[in-house]
Amino acid sequence: MTPESLQQLSEQVHELAARRFWTMPDFWINLAVGIGSIIFSILAFVEAKRAKRAAIEAGKAVKLQTVTIELTEIAQKLDRVEPGMLFSDARDLLAEISRRLRRATAPYATDPELINAITAVREALDAAQESLRSVRPSDPTKENETPDAVYYGMESELASVNNCVADLMGLFEMKSVAPADSQVQRRFWLWKRAAKPLPPSAARAKAAGTENAAVTDSKE
Amino acid sequence: MENPEMVEFLRYVDDLIAATSSGAIEWTRANPTTVIWETRSTAPARISLQLVDSLGRTTTADGRIIRKRERSYLLQLTDLRHTPPRQRLSVSGADEPAINERLRRLYDTAASGLSKKGLEFLREILPPRTQ
């Protein structure tokens, strides 16, 4: 290279170094592309989050429908109870519906919209277990001497379980149609439930541990 | 107002109570809440008496509906002359308080007798107390 060309090259480099970066068109093009990329990334993130929320809600809706179908099957089994039922059949039936009910309702045990109904179901199941113990035959070989004893001894408690299952079915169906809008609403329900003082009858009954006030409380 | 059948039935229950108290009738326990008496003397028959706990609804003075435990008794008479045995009579105390009360007395008398017999047998088999 000749000294003159080196001189020219050096002057060009000096000129470029002296120029401010924001006066160069490359900067603005890169800036626009960068900002566009960030915006589209944010939009993609928001959409992905919405899609995730929608997928979760869809999963919850499917779960609600599954639970409703399970409860319907349990109610149909309870409808088929009739006189002449053997103790072993009653024991197997109660074990099956107890297991299926607890499994179906366990994920919703703390849901403020369902907690009362789920508690009622569990109490009814406990009462049914108690009634099953009261009809255990002393001599299984002579169970046919009192063919209707198991049915009459458990009829009321099984009907109570059936009624509680029907209540739960209605609540689950309602929940699948109109789910809670957001976590804020859920937290509001929890706060409201914690802050609401119990009526005097319910407070006394809670201390005494009786059943009646639970029904009275629901009527109030 | 009591009908003639009910009056007659209550009289028969009174006879059962008296016979149970005197030991003429021996009841056996079918399950924790059911006692049965089987007779082969004149006509083979079986009487079963069951204690039934149920949830009933009552209205309080201020109009609220509450659930409470109700205890009733169910008496069934089975004719053993046929195969299969035929049920001749089924009376539930839930329908009539007077009947329920009488059946309660019969059940308590039968259950008490069973307990006494059990204790007597236990006393027989226990070794004598050393003083």
Interface residues (C-beta under 8 A of the other chain):
Chain A: F87 S131 R133 S134 V135 R136 P137 S138 D139 K142 E143 E145 T146 D148 A149 Y152 G153 E155 S156 E157 S160 E211 N212 V215 T216 K219
Chain B: R29 A30 N31 P32 T33 T34 I36 E38 R46 S48 Q50 L51 V52 D53 S54 L55 R64 I65 I66 R67 K68 L74 Q76
